[in-house]
Amino acid sequence: MRWLAKIIYFKLLGWKIEGNSNFSKNSICKAVIIAAPHTSWHDFYIGVLLRKIVKVKTNFVGKKELFTWPFGYYFRAIGGVPLNRSKNENKVEAIAKEFSKHQEFRITFAPEGTRKKVKQWRTGFYYIAKTANVPIIMFTLDFKNKTNTISEPFYPTDSVQADFKFMKSFFKDVLGKKPEYS
């Protein structure tokens, strides 16, 4: 199926990959992956195609409502983990614990937490990476240039402000499918 993903991604859609596309081969078996800007449902299939092409097994969390029929089975099969957002539990710690349960676990988040325009990123992905002691790998969803750029692994420091400034600079001038939400 990788060949089909390549045909769709490169030939039909005209996308390209830049940066660290070998991170799965460089012993990065556990990571928090952030994809931005997240402005459209189209981001999902671009991400699914990308992970197939670079041969990276990834997981994602989604609201539990997404995991019902008819799509629930599919979302679980491709690495989805339903999240019950109404439970009164620390979601950062619950997700961070998942890393200790698996030999290979990479979870993908949209730092905005929504497809709409936001003024600030959510911080959960950052604290999950810190709690689980895993790197953050960033990738762009640049629809203007039809490019996914993948970063080197970045380990959060003790300076949240400096770390967010660094991460946001990676996405500077990147436009999502809906530029007004970028």
C-alpha positions, 0 to 999 in steps of 0.5 A: 500500500506504500506505493499507492500512498506515494502515487496519491501524495506525490503524483496526484496531489503534488506534495513533497517532503523536506527535512528529517524524514528518517527519524523512525530509522534513527531510533526515535521510537517514542515522540510527540509529533505536532502538525501545524497549522491545522486548519482543515479536515484535509490535514488528516489524510495528508498526515496519513499519507505522509506517515505511510511514505516515511514508514512511521507508525504513529498514534493520535487521540481524538474525541471519543465521538469520532470512534463510533460507527462507521469510522471507529474501526478505521480510526483505531486500525490506523492508531487512533486512541479515543479520548473521553474529554468529560472524565475528570482525570489528568489527560496529560498524565494519562497520555504520558503513561501510554509511552511506558506501555509500548516499545514504539509509540509516537502520538500526533497532536495539532498544537492549536487544538482545533481547526479554527484560528487561535491566538495561542497553542494548547500546552498539553502536547508539550507537558506530555513530552516533558512528563514522558521524557520524549522529544517533540518532532514538528511537521508542517502542513504547508498547503501553499507550497504543498510541502511537509517539512519535518524537524529534528527531534527537540527535547523540551527544556525548563523554559516553556516560553523559549521552547514555544518561541522555538517551536513556533518559529519552525512554522513561521510563514507556513499556510494551511489549507484555510490560510485565514486560520493559519 
